[in-house]
Amino acid sequence: MYQGLHDFLVGLLGENALSTILSIVVYSAVPLVFILLYALIAILGEMKISAWVQDRLGPMRTGPMGVFQPIADMLKLLQKEDLTPTHADRKLYNLAPFIVFLGSYAAFACLPFSAAYIGARLNTGIFYIVSVSSLVVVGIMMAGWGSNNKYSLMGAMRSVAQIISYEIPAGLAVLTVVMIAGSMDMQTITQLQSGGIQNWFLFGGPKALAGFGGAKAWVLFPFMGIAFLIYVVASLAETNRVPFDIPEAESELVAGYHTEYSAMKFALFFLAEYANMFAVSAVASVLFLGGWSSPFGPMFDGPVMGFVWFILKGLFFVFLQIWIRWTLPRLRVDQLMYVCWKVLIPFGMVAVLGVGSLVVGWVH
């Protein structure tokens, strides 16, 4: 896709630095445009789903059935005054929202949206995503410290402890897929699961990958099911969503690490949260549910339908995160750490050892 875009611009502008730079900028802007459009839909979805859970109507006045409410909120944030606390560390305070959004946006570089589009096909794709998304932790800590506010700092410290802790079980869940696939390339992992729902890594992967075929690929299913559940739970903690939203805990910390932020700086935190929600959802769909591949095999397959399947699978997990937020209560800090260190990590180790033993047994 990049080569086609580059050739088009070369034909339009000639072979020069400008055509190359424009090709890179336009190609890189595709995920950004997607994030902006998706965020509007996800915010409206959050409003309507929360209303459905609580047996009310939600926004109804701004446009038909309230569909223009996210646009009204965006315009409101654009017009609000940009304030900086008098005693804040101005450099850290002003830079933090951009660092948080950068960490979320950069993760989209290696997401295979379809067979025809992936920002950067790296042979360490999933490792890159796990690594670059950790920038969010740095930005959140900068926001808490730079705000010169005790509530903000407490929220930031909670977030750092939480995200770093839950990266361990999430990493173990990712490792199970990498061992079976033998690759960290997100496009390769997706391609290995093509051919239908029976080839998804959630169910053990394609039988040809098992070494000696037959139903023995299904032996992996219990371990991959555990890894899948661990990743889904850890992804909720990674995105600071209920029941793991103690960094924002409005009943205790006003609004947590972004208490002192308003206008577009607050909007960047908000946008980064929704971008991160889709990023972890897309990674779950690629690792366990075949990514852009059709669940019906060759039926409804191809580059365009692949993009549709990828978006539908990602939005399913986003819906799940929203549903859980408006259903479950918030965990205490001690309960949150208990779930991580004494539940998810031990089960994650079992899944890794189980998958590793079976893979090694098949190979040898």
C-alpha positions, 0 to 999 in steps of 0.5 A: 500500500505504501509503495502504491501511495509513493508511486502516485505522489512521484507521478504527481510531484516527481522523484524528490524529497517532497514526494517521499516525505509526503508519502511517509506523512500520509501513510502515518496519518491513517491510524491517527484519522482512524483514532479520531473517528473511532474515539467519537464512536466509542464515546457515544457508545460509552454514553449509550451503553452506560445508559442501557445498563442503568435503564435510562436514555442517555444523551438524546438532545444533540442531534437525532438520538443524541448522536452528535453529543461527542462532537459537542463535547469536542467543540466544548473542550476546544473552546475551554481556557487552557490553565496551568497551575501556578506552582506546577512544574510547567515543562513536565505538566505541559509535556505529559499529555503528549507523552501519554498520547504518543505511547498509545498512538505509536502502538498502532504502527504495528497493528495489521489492519488488513492483509494490505495495510500495516504501518510497519511490519517488524519481525519484533512487532508484538515486542515493540507494541508492549515496549512502546505502550509503556511510554504511557506510564512515563507520561502519567507519572510526569502528569502526577508529579508536574501538577504539584497536587497530592491527589494527582501524585497519588493517582500517578503512583497507583497507575505506575504500580498497577500498569507495571505489575499487570504487564507481567501477566499480559507478557506471559499471555503473549508469550504463549502465542509467540511460542506456538507461532514461532514469530513476533511479527503481527502480520505473520501471527494473523496469517497463521490463523487464516482458514477459519475459526478452528485455526485461531490460537485461542483453540490451539492454532492450525493443526499443521502447526502442531507438528504431527497434525490431528486433533492434538492441536486441541490439547493446547486449548485449556492453556490458551484459554487461560492465557486469553482470559489473563490477557483480557483481565490484564488489558483492563488494568493496562488501560485503567478501566473498571474494576482497575481504575484506581488511578482515577478513583473519583470518590478518593482522588477527585480525578487522579493524575489528570485532576489539574488538567482542562481543555485540550490537555485533558482531551489528549488524556481522554483520547489516549485512553480510548486509543489504548482501549482499541490497541489492546483490543486489537492485539487480543484479536490478532493474538487469539482470534485471527486478526483480520482473517475471516472466521468462515475461512475463504468466505467473506475474506480479502483486504477490504473484508479483512479490515471489516473483520479486524475492526469488528473484533476490536470493537467487540473487546471495546464493548466488553470493556465498556460493559464491564465498567458499568457493571462491576465495582472498583477493586481496592489497591490490595485486592488489585495487587492480589489478583495480579501477583497471586492469581494471574501470574501463577496461572500465566506461568502454568499456561507458559509451561504447559504450552512450552512443554507441548511445543517442545514435545512436538518439535522433538 
